Amino acid sequence: MTSPASVRTAFASLLRDGVDVLTSGYLAGQEIGHETAADSGVPYLHAATSGAMERMVRDDHARFSRIFQVCASDTEYAPRFVSFMTSLRDRGRWDHTADRLAIVVRDWHGVDFGIDRARAVAERENWTLDVVPVGGAPGGDGWAGAVATAVRAPTAAVMIGSFFVDDAVAAVTALHELGSTALPYAIYAPSVPAFRHRLGPLAEGVVWATTTGTYSDGAGRAFARRYTDRFGVVPGRSHAGLAYDRMQRIARAWNSCGDVTDADGIAAHLRTEPYRGVNGTYNFDTPGQAALGTPDHGDPSLAQPQLLYQIQDGRQVIIRGGPFRTGGFRMPATVPGRPGGR
């Protein structure tokens, strides 16, 4: 939903129909969903990935006690980008000579990628970090211009600060057209199969992060098979599994409470009972009732690690994610010194 008016209309329609629970993905004007759900008293599970929405619940828990964020917040994305590049450099896995990183980002209401913290990490780790804003419509020429600005000097990697496929495709395309050797580092968007379909071979080597990704373990593979058998397409690596887990979590709460209209009982069960799904463990026992991330807990069996994937030979390989890792980082061919590199 791309406008506050559409959020109000959709929530009002659902509540008129007497739903017992509300769910959503990303919304424009996410706070409208929070306020409407709180007014209704209906439990609400959303996937806004928003530190602002997490704080909204934390700061007025009495009002928003039935609202849960089913993934960790966005505030770790930029610091993890810098930390990942530092790890590659320090372990001798990164042959690029540039000591500069860039983040290209659209100014979104309610979105905080943790850029201020990333600046501090970059300074500590001897990187120069530039942040370049993007103007214009999603996926438009604004991305080409911003990417060109970002790589005007030798740059080791560019973080693409957008959740939308159109934006990520535009940014990666611009990097290739400019002949840049910077590593493309995206957020969430490459989880959607359309990203690889649209870019074809240009998607090779792209690294991307998500606070909630479908694991490649037995449960994750079984879910992907069932999804493909049912719908005839391969699921993405984030929100398909997330939506499945969310409904399984709700069903378990209903079954435990025995009354789907017991909003307080449902909320209490969600808050106190961790659940292991295909996207990891959902633990809402946090001040803002957002799914616990591994940095907050340290135990991946009780939290969700931020996963890093790399597209290798057209496949999604988990290169960071604790015990859920399925492969290692592969230097893209466009990096100097590699076959086909510039």
Order of alpha helices (4+ residues) and beta strands (2+ residues): alpha-beta-alpha-beta-alpha-alpha-beta-alpha-beta-alpha-beta-alpha-beta-alpha-beta-alpha-beta-alpha-alpha-alpha-beta-beta-alpha-beta-beta
